[in-house]
Amino acid sequence: MRKCFAPLVPLALTMVLAACANHGSQLQSDVPAQASLPARPVVNAPAVDQHAASDDDAVASFTGHAPYELPQLADSVLEKGISLIGTRYRFGGNSVKTGFDCSGFIGYLFREELGMELPRSTRDMINIDAPLVERKALKPGDLVFFSTAGRGRVSHAGIYLGDDQFIHSSSSRSGGVRIDSLDDGYWKRTFIEAKRVLALAPTEQLASQH
């Protein structure tokens, strides 16, 4: 596997120590009452079978390339995300000026860096027809989903950084955009699944990164 994102991991860990000492156990649910989106096509494929295989062959079938040839795309998204650490949380927010909720933060990064328009809420985002990824097979850029409001329903999401870290817009109480660990008891307990949405990146984006 290519390791081009490796230089960002120490930076991410430094950010954890500097800005992410504590996290609130209560996160605000991410279903904005109203959202204004640019006029771009939405990645809105039918829901994927939640029991389907989620290995490198599945990813290859989406990308048309050898398994996981997406690290540069992940670098672009995550470098931008790390630069926004400390940006305030705002329910329904999807810009640096307004602040972000969790799906607004993810959507902003994918839109600005890759030209991809993702569904606005986590409950729609989790249904994107992208390859499921097992917890042990996560790679930088994968979306991770959580049930922070109970009942097993998705209510929060972030982007995997590597080394068991992920970046997300957490909550007002815990400081907005920050880095946390999937090994933390709270996130381990509320984790639902992960998807490799980068596999849906436009082919011209893949070509431009080579």
N, C-alpha and C positions, 0 to 999 in steps of 0.2 A: 504494500500500500504506500502511496506517495505521502510524504511527510511535510508538505510545504506549509502547513499551518502551524507546525511545531514552534516556530519563533514567537507566535502569539500567546502560547500557553503560559510561559513565565510572566508575561505582561498581564494576562488575565488573572493569575494568582496574586500578583502584586496589587491589582485593583481590588481583589477580594479583601486583602488585609487592610488596604487603605480606606475603602469606602463601604465595605460590606460586613462589618463585624457582627451585626445581629440582624435577624429577619423576623418580621411579624408573622405570627401563625395564622392570622386572619387576613385574607386577601379579598379585595373587592371583586365581585363577579364581573365578567367581561362581556356584557351584552348591552352596548350602547343603545339608547332610545332612538337616536338619529345619527346618520353618518352621511357625509357628502363625499363621494368618490369621483376621481377624475374619469373622463370618458375613455377608459381602456378596457379591453376584453378581460373578463374575470375568469380565472382558472377555476372552473366549477364543474368538473367531471362527475359522473355518478359515484355514489359512495362505494368504496372498495369493500370486498368481503373481508370482515374482520378476522376471519380464520385462515385467510390465504397465506401461502408461503411468503416469507419476507427475507430472501437471501440475495446474493449478488446477481444471480440469474434474473431475478425479478427486476432489479435495478437496470440491468443491461437491456431488458426488453423494453424499458421506457426510453432509455437514452440512445439506443442503437450503437453504443460504444462498448468497449471492454468495461468490466465492473468498476464502478466508481471512478470515473475520470472527471470529477467535479471539484477538486480541492481549491482551484483558483477562484471559482465562484464563491465558495465558502469563505475564502480569505477576504474577498471584497466586502461581503455582507458583514462579516464579524469585525473587521477592522473599523468599519463605519459604526457598528454597534458599540464597540468598546470606546470610541471617541465620544459617545453620548452618555456614558456612565454619569449618574447624578442628575440627569434630566428628570424633571418632576413627573409624578404619576398624575394622570387626570382621566377620569372615567369618560370614555368616548373620544379621548384625544388621539390624534394620529399625525402630529407634526411636532417639530422641535419647539415651535412658538407656543403651542397650546399645552404641550406635555403629551404623554402617551398612556393609554392602557395597554394591556399585554398584547392583544391582537393588533392594535394600532401601531405598536412599536415594530412588530414583525412585518406587518404590511408595508410600513414606511421603508424599511431596509430593503425588502425584496423589490419594491417599486422603484426606489431611487437607484439602487445598485444594479438591478437586473432587468428592469422594465416589466416585472411580473406584477399583476394585480391579483392579490389573494382575497378570498372572502373576508368580510369585515369582522365577523364574530368567531370566537373559538369553536362554538358548536357547529358552525359551517366549515371552518378551517379544518377541523379534524376529519371531515368527510371528503376532503379532496382525494381523488383517486390517484394516490401516489404510493410507492412501495412502503409497506410496514417494515420497521426495523426493530430487531430484538434489542433489548437493553444492552446486552454484551457486545453488540455489533454497531453501536452508535459511532457516527463520524461527524466531524465539524460541519455545521450547516443543517443538520437534521432538526426538525421541529419536535419538541417534547411537550406532551400534554398531561395535565393534572386535573384531578377532581378535588378542588380545595373547598368546595361547598357541600361535600358529602353526596350520598346517594349514587356514587359512581358516575356522575354526569360531569362532562368536561366543563371547566370554568376558568382555566388558566393555561398559558402556553409560554414557551421560551424557545431559544435556539441553542443547540448544543455547541460548546466551544472545543471540547476535547478534555482529556484528563479528568473526567467526571464532573466538569463544570458546565454551567449553562448561563446565558445572559437573558434577562427579561426585564420588563417593567413591572415591578412587584406590587407595590401599594403605596399610598401616601405615607402610611406609618413607617414603612421600612425604606423610604428614600427614593422611590421611583426606579429608574434604570440601574441595575446592579447585577453582580455575578453571585451565584450560589452553587452549592454542590449537590449533585443527585444522591450522594451518599449521606447527606443530612437526613436525620430520621423523619422530619416533616415531609420533605420532598420524596423520599423513598416510599413513604406510606401513601402519598397522594398520587404518585405517578400512574398514568393509565397506559400510554403507548407513545410510540414515536413514528414519524413518517419522513421519508426522504423527498421532500417537495422540490429540492434542487433538480431532481430527475425530470421535472417538467419545464426546466428553463428553456427558453427559445434556442433553437439550434444555432442562431447567429451569435448568441452569447457564449455558447460552448466553443465555437470556432474562434471568436475574438480572444479567448483566453489561452489559446495554444500558440 
